[in-house]
């Protein structure tokens, strides 16, 4: 298992940070997920599967990193 997570019984837990410039978007996302009863973990994995899993390259992530 990767070093950046912790498995508590059957779930993996972790932590993350949100940049100040993204705080409003993060709070809006949290509200959206709360209304729809979706966890951040579910959203994270769903987004990964839709956007990056099986991608032929990392160009999208490189662009994200550059801002």
CHARMM-style PDB file with segment names, atoms N, HN, CA, C and O in Angstrom:
ATOM      1  N   UNK     1       0.853  -1.181   0.000  1.00  0.00      PROA
ATOM      2  CA  UNK     1       0.000   0.000   0.000  1.00  0.00      PROA
ATOM      3  C   UNK     1       0.894   1.238   0.000  1.00  0.00      PROA
ATOM      4  O   UNK     1       1.996   1.228   0.548  1.00  0.00      PROA
ATOM      5  N   UNK     2       0.406   2.279  -0.612  1.00  0.00      PROA
ATOM      6  HN  UNK     2      -0.490   2.288  -1.057  1.00  0.00      PROA
ATOM      7  CA  UNK     2       1.159   3.526  -0.697  1.00  0.00      PROA
ATOM      8  C   UNK     2       1.369   4.138   0.681  1.00  0.00      PROA
ATOM      9  O   UNK     2       0.574   3.909   1.593  1.00  0.00      PROA
ATOM     10  N   UNK     3       2.412   4.898   0.833  1.00  0.00      PROA
ATOM     11  HN  UNK     3       3.058   5.084   0.093  1.00  0.00      PROA
ATOM     12  CA  UNK     3       2.778   5.511   2.103  1.00  0.00      PROA
ATOM     13  C   UNK     3       1.895   6.690   2.480  1.00  0.00      PROA
ATOM     14  O   UNK     3       1.895   7.088   3.645  1.00  0.00      PROA
ATOM     15  N   UNK     4       1.147   7.265   1.553  1.00  0.00      PROA
ATOM     16  HN  UNK     4       1.147   6.942   0.607  1.00  0.00      PROA
ATOM     17  CA  UNK     4       0.414   8.492   1.820  1.00  0.00      PROA
ATOM     18  C   UNK     4      -1.017   8.251   2.295  1.00  0.00      PROA
ATOM     19  O   UNK     4      -1.810   9.191   2.348  1.00  0.00      PROA
ATOM     20  N   UNK     5      -1.352   7.041   2.634  1.00  0.00      PROA
ATOM     21  HN  UNK     5      -0.708   6.277   2.591  1.00  0.00      PROA
ATOM     22  CA  UNK     5      -2.711   6.761   3.089  1.00  0.00      PROA
ATOM     23  C   UNK     5      -2.669   5.845   4.304  1.00  0.00      PROA
ATOM     24  O   UNK     5      -1.628   5.281   4.643  1.00  0.00      PROA
ATOM     25  N   UNK     6      -3.799   5.714   4.939  1.00  0.00      PROA
ATOM     26  HN  UNK     6      -4.644   6.172   4.663  1.00  0.00      PROA
ATOM     27  CA  UNK     6      -3.940   4.887   6.120  1.00  0.00      PROA
ATOM     28  C   UNK     6      -5.222   4.085   5.995  1.00  0.00      PROA
ATOM     29  O   UNK     6      -6.272   4.646   5.685  1.00  0.00      PROA
ATOM     30  N   UNK     7      -5.155   2.799   6.227  1.00  0.00      PROA
ATOM     31  HN  UNK     7      -4.301   2.343   6.479  1.00  0.00      PROA
ATOM     32  CA  UNK     7      -6.340   1.951   6.143  1.00  0.00      PROA
ATOM     33  C   UNK     7      -6.908   1.754   7.544  1.00  0.00      PROA
ATOM     34  O   UNK     7      -6.273   1.164   8.418  1.00  0.00      PROA
ATOM     35  N   UNK     8      -8.113   2.261   7.728  1.00  0.00      PROA
ATOM     36  HN  UNK     8      -8.629   2.740   7.018  1.00  0.00      PROA
ATOM     37  CA  UNK     8      -8.831   2.131   8.986  1.00  0.00      PROA
ATOM     38  C   UNK     8      -9.916   1.084   8.779  1.00  0.00      PROA
ATOM     39  O   UNK     8     -10.952   1.375   8.180  1.00  0.00      PROA
ATOM     40  N   UNK     9      -9.689  -0.131   9.270  1.00  0.00      PROA
ATOM     41  HN  UNK     9      -8.848  -0.367   9.757  1.00  0.00      PROA
ATOM     42  CA  UNK     9     -10.581  -1.272   9.037  1.00  0.00      PROA
ATOM     43  C   UNK     9     -10.723  -1.513   7.537  1.00  0.00      PROA
ATOM     44  O   UNK     9      -9.790  -2.031   6.922  1.00  0.00      PROA
ATOM     45  N   UNK    10     -11.850  -1.160   6.925  1.00  0.00      PROA
ATOM     46  HN  UNK    10     -12.607  -0.740   7.424  1.00  0.00      PROA
ATOM     47  CA  UNK    10     -12.041  -1.489   5.513  1.00  0.00      PROA
ATOM     48  C   UNK    10     -11.881  -0.304   4.581  1.00  0.00      PROA
ATOM     49  O   UNK    10     -11.956  -0.475   3.365  1.00  0.00      PROA
ATOM     50  N   UNK    11     -11.660   0.901   5.113  1.00  0.00      PROA
ATOM     51  HN  UNK    11     -11.598   1.040   6.101  1.00  0.00      PROA
ATOM     52  CA  UNK    11     -11.558   2.096   4.273  1.00  0.00      PROA
ATOM     53  C   UNK    11     -10.158   2.682   4.329  1.00  0.00      PROA
ATOM     54  O   UNK    11      -9.474   2.593   5.349  1.00  0.00      PROA
ATOM     55  N   UNK    12      -9.747   3.272   3.242  1.00  0.00      PROA
ATOM     56  HN  UNK    12     -10.303   3.344   2.413  1.00  0.00      PROA
ATOM     57  CA  UNK    12      -8.487   4.014   3.207  1.00  0.00      PROA
ATOM     58  C   UNK    12      -8.811   5.468   3.517  1.00  0.00      PROA
ATOM     59  O   UNK    12      -9.735   6.040   2.939  1.00  0.00      PROA
ATOM     60  N   UNK    13      -8.062   6.058   4.418  1.00  0.00      PROA
ATOM     61  HN  UNK    13      -7.311   5.594   4.888  1.00  0.00      PROA
ATOM     62  CA  UNK    13      -8.254   7.466   4.732  1.00  0.00      PROA
ATOM     63  C   UNK    13      -6.981   8.218   4.398  1.00  0.00      PROA
ATOM     64  O   UNK    13      -5.902   7.629   4.333  1.00  0.00      PROA
ATOM     65  N   UNK    14      -7.106   9.512   4.189  1.00  0.00      PROA
ATOM     66  HN  UNK    14      -7.983   9.991   4.242  1.00  0.00      PROA
ATOM     67  CA  UNK    14      -5.947  10.338   3.870  1.00  0.00      PROA
ATOM     68  C   UNK    14      -6.269  11.790   4.133  1.00  0.00      PROA
ATOM     69  O   UNK    14      -7.330  12.116   4.665  1.00  0.00      PROA
ATOM     70  N   UNK    15      -5.359  12.653   3.763  1.00  0.00      PROA
ATOM     71  HN  UNK    15      -4.497  12.388   3.330  1.00  0.00      PROA
ATOM     72  CA  UNK    15      -5.598  14.082   3.918  1.00  0.00      PROA
ATOM     73  C   UNK    15      -5.143  14.799   2.654  1.00  0.00      PROA
ATOM     74  O   UNK    15      -4.392  14.247   1.851  1.00  0.00      PROA
ATOM     75  N   UNK    16      -5.598  16.014   2.489  1.00  0.00      PROA
ATOM     76  HN  UNK    16      -6.209  16.463   3.141  1.00  0.00      PROA
ATOM     77  CA  UNK    16      -5.267  16.799   1.311  1.00  0.00      PROA
ATOM     78  C   UNK    16      -5.333  18.262   1.694  1.00  0.00      PROA
ATOM     79  O   UNK    16      -5.848  18.610   2.756  1.00  0.00      PROA
ATOM     80  N   UNK    17      -4.815  19.113   0.839  1.00  0.00      PROA
ATOM     81  HN  UNK    17      -4.397  18.831  -0.024  1.00  0.00      PROA
ATOM     82  CA  UNK    17      -4.904  20.554   1.072  1.00  0.00      PROA
ATOM     83  C   UNK    17      -5.498  21.211  -0.170  1.00  0.00      PROA
ATOM     84  O   UNK    17      -5.334  20.726  -1.289  1.00  0.00      PROA
ATOM     85  N   UNK    18      -6.181  22.312   0.052  1.00  0.00      PROA
ATOM     86  HN  UNK    18      -6.314  22.706   0.961  1.00  0.00      PROA
ATOM     87  CA  UNK    18      -6.810  23.073  -1.019  1.00  0.00      PROA
ATOM     88  C   UNK    18      -6.161  24.450  -1.047  1.00  0.00      PROA
ATOM     89  O   UNK    18      -6.082  25.115  -0.014  1.00  0.00      PROA
ATOM     90  N   UNK    19      -5.702  24.883  -2.200  1.00  0.00      PROA
ATOM     91  HN  UNK    19      -5.766  24.344  -3.039  1.00  0.00      PROA
ATOM     92  CA  UNK    19      -5.092  26.206  -2.328  1.00  0.00      PROA
ATOM     93  C   UNK    19      -6.131  27.287  -2.060  1.00  0.00      PROA
ATOM     94  O   UNK    19      -7.320  27.103  -2.322  1.00  0.00      PROA
ATOM     95  N   UNK    20      -5.669  28.404  -1.540  1.00  0.00      PROA
ATOM     96  HN  UNK    20      -4.704  28.554  -1.328  1.00  0.00      PROA
ATOM     97  CA  UNK    20      -6.576  29.520  -1.230  1.00  0.00      PROA
ATOM     98  C   UNK    20      -7.409  29.928  -2.436  1.00  0.00      PROA
ATOM     99  O   UNK    20      -8.601  30.205  -2.301  1.00  0.00      PROA
ATOM    100  N   UNK    21      -6.802  29.967  -3.598  1.00  0.00      PROA
ATOM    101  HN  UNK    21      -5.834  29.742  -3.708  1.00  0.00      PROA
ATOM    102  CA  UNK    21      -7.519  30.403  -4.808  1.00  0.00      PROA
ATOM    103  C   UNK    21      -8.648  29.449  -5.189  1.00  0.00      PROA
ATOM    104  O   UNK    21      -9.552  29.830  -5.934  1.00  0.00      PROA
ATOM    105  N   UNK    22      -8.608  28.213  -4.686  1.00  0.00      PROA
ATOM    106  HN  UNK    22      -7.874  27.904  -4.081  1.00  0.00      PROA
ATOM    107  CA  UNK    22      -9.615  27.210  -5.020  1.00  0.00      PROA
ATOM    108  C   UNK    22     -10.632  26.983  -3.902  1.00  0.00      PROA
ATOM    109  O   UNK    22     -11.475  26.092  -4.002  1.00  0.00      PROA
ATOM    110  N   UNK    23     -10.557  27.777  -2.852  1.00  0.00      PROA
ATOM    111  HN  UNK    23      -9.872  28.501  -2.771  1.00  0.00      PROA
ATOM    112  CA  UNK    23     -11.407  27.550  -1.682  1.00  0.00      PROA
ATOM    113  C   UNK    23     -12.896  27.642  -2.015  1.00  0.00      PROA
ATOM    114  O   UNK    23     -13.669  26.789  -1.578  1.00  0.00      PROA
ATOM    115  N   UNK    24     -13.312  28.643  -2.768  1.00  0.00      PROA
ATOM    116  HN  UNK    24     -12.684  29.335  -3.122  1.00  0.00      PROA
ATOM    117  CA  UNK    24     -14.729  28.786  -3.098  1.00  0.00      PROA
ATOM    118  C   UNK    24     -15.230  27.597  -3.925  1.00  0.00      PROA
ATOM    119  O   UNK    24     -16.329  27.092  -3.696  1.00  0.00      PROA
ATOM    120  N   UNK    25     -14.421  27.160  -4.878  1.00  0.00      PROA
ATOM    121  HN  UNK    25     -13.528  27.570  -5.063  1.00  0.00      PROA
ATOM    122  CA  UNK    25     -14.804  26.009  -5.701  1.00  0.00      PROA
ATOM    123  C   UNK    25     -14.882  24.748  -4.843  1.00  0.00      PROA
ATOM    124  O   UNK    25     -15.780  23.925  -5.022  1.00  0.00      PROA
ATOM    125  N   UNK    26     -13.952  24.602  -3.921  1.00  0.00      PROA
ATOM    126  HN  UNK    26     -13.223  25.270  -3.775  1.00  0.00      PROA
ATOM    127  CA  UNK    26     -13.960  23.445  -3.021  1.00  0.00      PROA
ATOM    128  C   UNK    26     -15.222  23.428  -2.161  1.00  0.00      PROA
ATOM    129  O   UNK    26     -15.868  22.391  -2.013  1.00  0.00      PROA
ATOM    130  N   UNK    27     -15.561  24.574  -1.603  1.00  0.00      PROA
ATOM    131  HN  UNK    27     -15.035  25.417  -1.723  1.00  0.00      PROA
ATOM    132  CA  UNK    27     -16.757  24.654  -0.760  1.00  0.00      PROA
ATOM    133  C   UNK    27     -18.024  24.378  -1.573  1.00  0.00      PROA
ATOM    134  O   UNK    27     -18.950  23.736  -1.077  1.00  0.00      PROA
ATOM    135  N   UNK    28     -18.067  24.854  -2.805  1.00  0.00      PROA
ATOM    136  HN  UNK    28     -17.315  25.375  -3.207  1.00  0.00      PROA
ATOM    137  CA  UNK    28     -19.208  24.575  -3.680  1.00  0.00      PROA
ATOM    138  C   UNK    28     -19.286  23.077  -3.989  1.00  0.00      PROA
ATOM    139  O   UNK    28     -20.370  22.495  -3.996  1.00  0.00      PROA
ATOM    140  N   UNK    29     -18.145  22.469  -4.241  1.00  0.00      PROA
ATOM    141  HN  UNK    29     -17.264  22.943  -4.236  1.00  0.00      PROA
ATOM    142  CA  UNK    29     -18.097  21.033  -4.488  1.00  0.00      PROA
ATOM    143  C   UNK    29     -18.584  20.264  -3.274  1.00  0.00      PROA
ATOM    144  O   UNK    29     -19.386  19.339  -3.409  1.00  0.00      PROA
ATOM    145  N   UNK    30     -18.113  20.633  -2.091  1.00  0.00      PROA
ATOM    146  HN  UNK    30     -17.462  21.384  -1.982  1.00  0.00      PROA
ATOM    147  CA  UNK    30     -18.548  19.947  -0.865  1.00  0.00      PROA
ATOM    148  C   UNK    30     -20.057  20.038  -0.687  1.00  0.00      PROA
ATOM    149  O   UNK    30     -20.697  19.058  -0.306  1.00  0.00      PROA
ATOM    150  N   UNK    31     -20.626  21.202  -0.959  1.00  0.00      PROA
ATOM    151  HN  UNK    31     -20.106  21.998  -1.268  1.00  0.00      PROA
ATOM    152  CA  UNK    31     -22.070  21.374  -0.838  1.00  0.00      PROA
ATOM    153  C   UNK    31     -22.805  20.497  -1.861  1.00  0.00      PROA
ATOM    154  O   UNK    31     -23.805  19.859  -1.533  1.00  0.00      PROA
ATOM    155  N   UNK    32     -22.309  20.472  -3.083  1.00  0.00      PROA
ATOM    156  HN  UNK    32     -21.497  20.990  -3.349  1.00  0.00      PROA
ATOM    157  CA  UNK    32     -22.900  19.634  -4.128  1.00  0.00      PROA
ATOM    158  C   UNK    32     -22.867  18.159  -3.719  1.00  0.00      PROA
ATOM    159  O   UNK    32     -23.862  17.447  -3.855  1.00  0.00      PROA
ATOM    160  N   UNK    33     -21.728  17.714  -3.225  1.00  0.00      PROA
ATOM    161  HN  UNK    33     -20.920  18.292  -3.115  1.00  0.00      PROA
ATOM    162  CA  UNK    33     -21.602  16.319  -2.818  1.00  0.00      PROA
ATOM    163  C   UNK    33     -22.504  16.010  -1.632  1.00  0.00      PROA
ATOM    164  O   UNK    33     -23.117  14.944  -1.573  1.00  0.00      PROA
ATOM    165  N   UNK    34     -22.584  16.929  -0.703  1.00  0.00      PROA
ATOM    166  HN  UNK    34     -22.086  17.795  -0.751  1.00  0.00      PROA
ATOM    167  CA  UNK    34     -23.446  16.739   0.472  1.00  0.00      PROA
ATOM    168  C   UNK    34     -24.908  16.587   0.046  1.00  0.00      PROA
ATOM    169  O   UNK    34     -25.606  15.685   0.509  1.00  0.00      PROA
ATOM    170  N   UNK    35     -25.365  17.477  -0.842  1.00  0.00      PROA
ATOM    171  HN  UNK    35     -24.798  18.209  -1.219  1.00  0.00      PROA
ATOM    172  CA  UNK    35     -26.754  17.408  -1.314  1.00  0.00      PROA
ATOM    173  C   UNK    35     -27.059  16.078  -1.986  1.00  0.00      PROA
ATOM    174  O   UNK    35     -28.179  15.575  -1.900  1.00  0.00      PROA
ATOM    175  N   UNK    36     -26.067  15.512  -2.651  1.00  0.00      PROA
ATOM    176  HN  UNK    36     -25.157  15.921  -2.721  1.00  0.00      PROA
ATOM    177  CA  UNK    36     -26.254  14.271  -3.388  1.00  0.00      PROA
ATOM    178  C   UNK    36     -25.770  13.031  -2.639  1.00  0.00      PROA
ATOM    179  O   UNK    36     -25.766  11.924  -3.177  1.00  0.00      PROA
ATOM    180  N   UNK    37     -25.363  13.238  -1.392  1.00  0.00      PROA
ATOM    181  HN  UNK    37     -25.366  14.137  -0.955  1.00  0.00      PROA
ATOM    182  CA  UNK    37     -24.917  12.144  -0.518  1.00  0.00      PROA
ATOM    183  C   UNK    37     -23.807  11.310  -1.163  1.00  0.00      PROA
ATOM    184  O   UNK    37     -23.873  10.082  -1.212  1.00  0.00      PROA
ATOM    185  N   UNK    38     -22.791  12.014  -1.651  1.00  0.00      PROA
ATOM    186  HN  UNK    38     -22.737  13.011  -1.611  1.00  0.00      PROA
ATOM    187  CA  UNK    38     -21.625  11.383  -2.270  1.00  0.00      PROA
ATOM    188  C   UNK    38     -20.402  11.786  -1.470  1.00  0.00      PROA
ATOM    189  O   UNK    38     -20.220  12.963  -1.160  1.00  0.00      PROA
ATOM    190  N   UNK    39     -19.568  10.824  -1.136  1.00  0.00      PROA
ATOM    191  HN  UNK    39     -19.716   9.867  -1.388  1.00  0.00      PROA
ATOM    192  CA  UNK    39     -18.355  11.134  -0.381  1.00  0.00      PROA
ATOM    193  C   UNK    39     -17.277  11.700  -1.311  1.00  0.00      PROA
ATOM    194  O   UNK    39     -17.322  11.520  -2.527  1.00  0.00      PROA
ATOM    195  N   UNK    40     -16.329  12.373  -0.714  1.00  0.00      PROA
ATOM    196  HN  UNK    40     -16.293  12.520   0.275  1.00  0.00      PROA
ATOM    197  CA  UNK    40     -15.200  12.890  -1.494  1.00  0.00      PROA
ATOM    198  C   UNK    40     -14.437  11.731  -2.133  1.00  0.00      PROA
ATOM    199  O   UNK    40     -13.981  11.839  -3.271  1.00  0.00      PROA
ATOM    200  N   UNK    41     -14.297  10.633  -1.410  1.00  0.00      PROA
ATOM    201  HN  UNK    41     -14.667  10.545  -0.485  1.00  0.00      PROA
ATOM    202  CA  UNK    41     -13.611   9.464  -1.953  1.00  0.00      PROA
ATOM    203  C   UNK    41     -14.308   8.910  -3.183  1.00  0.00      PROA
ATOM    204  O   UNK    41     -13.658   8.591  -4.178  1.00  0.00      PROA
ATOM    205  N   UNK    42     -15.637   8.794  -3.118  1.00  0.00      PROA
ATOM    206  HN  UNK    42     -16.165   9.054  -2.310  1.00  0.00      PROA
ATOM    207  CA  UNK    42     -16.394   8.311  -4.279  1.00  0.00      PROA
ATOM    208  C   UNK    42     -16.200   9.250  -5.468  1.00  0.00      PROA
ATOM    209  O   UNK    42     -15.993   8.805  -6.597  1.00  0.00      PROA
ATOM    210  N   UNK    43     -16.270  10.546  -5.202  1.00  0.00      PROA
ATOM    211  HN  UNK    43     -16.438  10.907  -4.285  1.00  0.00      PROA
ATOM    212  CA  UNK    43     -16.111  11.543  -6.268  1.00  0.00      PROA
ATOM    213  C   UNK    43     -14.700  11.481  -6.858  1.00  0.00      PROA
ATOM    214  O   UNK    43     -14.528  11.547  -8.075  1.00  0.00      PROA
ATOM    215  N   UNK    44     -13.703  11.354  -5.999  1.00  0.00      PROA
ATOM    216  HN  UNK    44     -13.843  11.300  -5.010  1.00  0.00      PROA
ATOM    217  CA  UNK    44     -12.316  11.295  -6.444  1.00  0.00      PROA
ATOM    218  C   UNK    44     -12.087  10.110  -7.378  1.00  0.00      PROA
ATOM    219  O   UNK    44     -11.493  10.267  -8.445  1.00  0.00      PROA
ATOM    220  N   UNK    45     -12.549   8.936  -6.988  1.00  0.00      PROA
ATOM    221  HN  UNK    45     -13.031   8.809  -6.121  1.00  0.00      PROA
ATOM    222  CA  UNK    45     -12.343   7.749  -7.804  1.00  0.00      PROA
ATOM    223  C   UNK    45     -13.158   7.818  -9.097  1.00  0.00      PROA
ATOM    224  O   UNK    45     -12.675   7.429 -10.161  1.00  0.00      PROA
ATOM    225  N   UNK    46     -14.391   8.313  -9.003  1.00  0.00      PROA
ATOM    226  HN  UNK    46     -14.783   8.629  -8.139  1.00  0.00      PROA
ATOM    227  CA  UNK    46     -15.212   8.465 -10.207  1.00  0.00      PROA
ATOM    228  C   UNK    46     -14.561   9.423 -11.198  1.00  0.00      PROA
ATOM    229  O   UNK    46     -14.535   9.160 -12.400  1.00  0.00      PROA
ATOM    230  N   UNK    47     -14.036  10.536 -10.687  1.00  0.00      PROA
ATOM    231  HN  UNK    47     -14.057  10.750  -9.711  1.00  0.00      PROA
ATOM    232  CA  UNK    47     -13.368  11.511 -11.550  1.00  0.00      PROA
ATOM    233  C   UNK    47     -12.119  10.916 -12.182  1.00  0.00      PROA
ATOM    234  O   UNK    47     -11.856  11.128 -13.365  1.00  0.00      PROA
ATOM    235  N   UNK    48     -11.356  10.177 -11.403  1.00  0.00      PROA
ATOM    236  HN  UNK    48     -11.570  10.004 -10.441  1.00  0.00      PROA
ATOM    237  CA  UNK    48     -10.164   9.520 -11.942  1.00  0.00      PROA
ATOM    238  C   UNK    48     -10.543   8.566 -13.077  1.00  0.00      PROA
ATOM    239  O   UNK    48      -9.932   8.579 -14.145  1.00  0.00      PROA
ATOM    240  N   UNK    49     -11.554   7.747 -12.826  1.00  0.00      PROA
ATOM    241  HN  UNK    49     -12.051   7.737 -11.958  1.00  0.00      PROA
ATOM    242  CA  UNK    49     -11.960   6.776 -13.846  1.00  0.00      PROA
ATOM    243  C   UNK    49     -12.432   7.462 -15.121  1.00  0.00      PROA
ATOM    244  O   UNK    49     -12.149   6.991 -16.223  1.00  0.00      PROA
ATOM    245  N   UNK    50     -13.141   8.559 -14.979  1.00  0.00      PROA
ATOM    246  HN  UNK    50     -13.371   8.941 -14.084  1.00  0.00      PROA
ATOM    247  CA  UNK    50     -13.657   9.267 -16.144  1.00  0.00      PROA
ATOM    248  C   UNK    50     -12.571  10.046 -16.882  1.00  0.00      PROA
ATOM    249  O   UNK    50     -12.560  10.079 -18.113  1.00  0.00      PROA
ATOM    250  N   UNK    51     -11.666  10.667 -16.145  1.00  0.00      PROA
ATOM    251  HN  UNK    51     -11.675  10.640 -15.145  1.00  0.00      PROA
ATOM    252  CA  UNK    51     -10.726  11.598 -16.762  1.00  0.00      PROA
ATOM    253  C   UNK    51      -9.344  11.025 -17.057  1.00  0.00      PROA
ATOM    254  O   UNK    51      -8.728  11.396 -18.056  1.00  0.00      PROA
ATOM    255  N   UNK    52      -8.846  10.130 -16.209  1.00  0.00      PROA
ATOM    256  HN  UNK    52      -9.346   9.829 -15.397  1.00  0.00      PROA
ATOM    257  CA  UNK    52      -7.430   9.773 -16.315  1.00  0.00      PROA
ATOM    258  C   UNK    52      -7.114   8.290 -16.445  1.00  0.00      PROA
ATOM    259  O   UNK    52      -6.064   7.934 -16.979  1.00  0.00      PROA
ATOM    260  N   UNK    53      -7.982   7.432 -15.978  1.00  0.00      PROA
ATOM    261  HN  UNK    53      -8.835   7.722 -15.544  1.00  0.00      PROA
ATOM    262  CA  UNK    53      -7.688   6.004 -16.041  1.00  0.00      PROA
ATOM    263  C   UNK    53      -7.561   5.566 -17.494  1.00  0.00      PROA
ATOM    264  O   UNK    53      -8.451   5.818 -18.306  1.00  0.00      PROA
ATOM    265  N   UNK    54      -6.477   4.924 -17.806  1.00  0.00      PROA
ATOM    266  HN  UNK    54      -5.755   4.719 -17.146  1.00  0.00      PROA
ATOM    267  CA  UNK    54      -6.268   4.427 -19.163  1.00  0.00      PROA
ATOM    268  C   UNK    54      -5.873   5.483 -20.179  1.00  0.00      PROA
ATOM    269  O   UNK    54      -5.774   5.190 -21.370  1.00  0.00      PROA
ATOM    270  N   UNK    55      -5.645   6.718 -19.720  1.00  0.00      PROA
ATOM    271  HN  UNK    55      -5.725   6.957 -18.752  1.00  0.00      PROA
ATOM    272  CA  UNK    55      -5.239   7.778 -20.657  1.00  0.00      PROA
ATOM    273  C   UNK    55      -3.876   7.416 -21.260  1.00  0.00      PROA
ATOM    274  O   UNK    55      -3.015   6.873 -20.568  1.00  0.00      PROA
ATOM    275  N   UNK    56      -3.687   7.714 -22.536  1.00  0.00      PROA
ATOM    276  HN  UNK    56      -4.388   8.155 -23.098  1.00  0.00      PROA
ATOM    277  CA  UNK    56      -2.428   7.350 -23.188  1.00  0.00      PROA
ATOM    278  C   UNK    56      -1.228   8.173 -22.724  1.00  0.00      PROA
ATOM    279  O   UNK    56      -0.082   7.798 -22.973  1.00  0.00      PROA
ATOM    280  N   UNK    57      -1.492   9.301 -22.045  1.00  0.00      PROA
ATOM    281  HN  UNK    57      -2.423   9.606 -21.842  1.00  0.00      PROA
ATOM    282  CA  UNK    57      -0.396  10.139 -21.559  1.00  0.00      PROA
ATOM    283  C   UNK    57      -0.884  10.963 -20.360  1.00  0.00      PROA
ATOM    284  O   UNK    57      -2.049  10.888 -19.972  1.00  0.00      PROA
ATOM    285  N   UNK    58       0.013  11.732 -19.797  1.00  0.00      PROA
ATOM    286  HN  UNK    58       0.960  11.793 -20.113  1.00  0.00      PROA
ATOM    287  CA  UNK    58      -0.309  12.544 -18.620  1.00  0.00      PROA
ATOM    288  C   UNK    58      -0.454  14.025 -18.961  1.00  0.00      PROA
ATOM    289  O   UNK    58      -0.298  14.872 -18.082  1.00  0.00      PROA
ATOM    290  N   UNK    59      -0.745  14.350 -20.199  1.00  0.00      PROA
ATOM    291  HN  UNK    59      -0.872  13.662 -20.914  1.00  0.00      PROA
ATOM    292  CA  UNK    59      -0.809  15.755 -20.621  1.00  0.00      PROA
ATOM    293  C   UNK    59      -1.832  16.556 -19.831  1.00  0.00      PROA
ATOM    294  O   UNK    59      -1.565  17.700 -19.464  1.00  0.00      PROA
ATOM    295  N   UNK    60      -3.013  15.970 -19.557  1.00  0.00      PROA
ATOM    296  HN  UNK    60      -3.230  15.041 -19.855  1.00  0.00      PROA
ATOM    297  CA  UNK    60      -4.044  16.688 -18.814  1.00  0.00      PROA
ATOM    298  C   UNK    60      -3.536  17.031 -17.410  1.00  0.00      PROA
ATOM    299  O   UNK    60      -3.754  18.139 -16.919  1.00  0.00      PROA
ATOM    300  N   UNK    61      -2.868  16.086 -16.778  1.00  0.00      PROA
ATOM    301  HN  UNK    61      -2.691  15.186 -17.177  1.00  0.00      PROA
ATOM    302  CA  UNK    61      -2.348  16.342 -15.428  1.00  0.00      PROA
ATOM    303  C   UNK    61      -1.202  17.348 -15.458  1.00  0.00      PROA
ATOM    304  O   UNK    61      -1.072  18.173 -14.553  1.00  0.00      PROA
ATOM    305  N   UNK    62      -0.383  17.282 -16.484  1.00  0.00      PROA
ATOM    306  HN  UNK    62      -0.488  16.612 -17.219  1.00  0.00      PROA
ATOM    307  CA  UNK    62       0.707  18.257 -16.609  1.00  0.00      PROA
ATOM    308  C   UNK    62       0.144  19.661 -16.748  1.00  0.00      PROA
ATOM    309  O   UNK    62       0.672  20.602 -16.156  1.00  0.00      PROA
ATOM    310  N   UNK    63      -0.929  19.813 -17.528  1.00  0.00      PROA
ATOM    311  HN  UNK    63      -1.358  19.049 -18.009  1.00  0.00      PROA
ATOM    312  CA  UNK    63      -1.579  21.121 -17.693  1.00  0.00      PROA
ATOM    313  C   UNK    63      -2.188  21.584 -16.371  1.00  0.00      PROA
ATOM    314  O   UNK    63      -2.130  22.768 -16.038  1.00  0.00      PROA
ATOM    315  N   UNK    64      -2.760  20.668 -15.634  1.00  0.00      PROA
ATOM    316  HN  UNK    64      -2.806  19.706 -15.905  1.00  0.00      PROA
ATOM    317  CA  UNK    64      -3.343  20.992 -14.323  1.00  0.00      PROA
ATOM    318  C   UNK    64      -2.257  21.476 -13.369  1.00  0.00      PROA
ATOM    319  O   UNK    64      -2.458  22.445 -12.638  1.00  0.00      PROA
ATOM    320  N   UNK    65      -1.135  20.820 -13.374  1.00  0.00      PROA
ATOM    321  HN  UNK    65      -0.972  20.032 -13.968  1.00  0.00      PROA
ATOM    322  CA  UNK    65      -0.013  21.184 -12.505  1.00  0.00      PROA
ATOM    323  C   UNK    65       0.498  22.591 -12.837  1.00  0.00      PROA
ATOM    324  O   UNK    65       0.849  23.355 -11.937  1.00  0.00      PROA
ATOM    325  N   UNK    66       0.537  22.929 -14.130  1.00  0.00      PROA
ATOM    326  HN  UNK    66       0.251  22.309 -14.861  1.00  0.00      PROA
ATOM    327  CA  UNK    66       1.022  24.245 -14.544  1.00  0.00      PROA
ATOM    328  C   UNK    66       0.033  25.350 -14.195  1.00  0.00      PROA
ATOM    329  O   UNK    66       0.410  26.518 -14.097  1.00  0.00      PROA
ATOM    330  N   UNK    67      -1.226  24.985 -14.008  1.00  0.00      PROA
ATOM    331  HN  UNK    67      -1.532  24.036 -14.088  1.00  0.00      PROA
ATOM    332  CA  UNK    67      -2.231  25.991 -13.635  1.00  0.00      PROA
ATOM    333  C   UNK    67      -2.876  26.538 -14.825  1.00  0.00      PROA
ATOM    334  OT1 UNK    67      -3.750  27.397 -14.714  1.00  0.00      PROA
TER     335      UNK     67
END
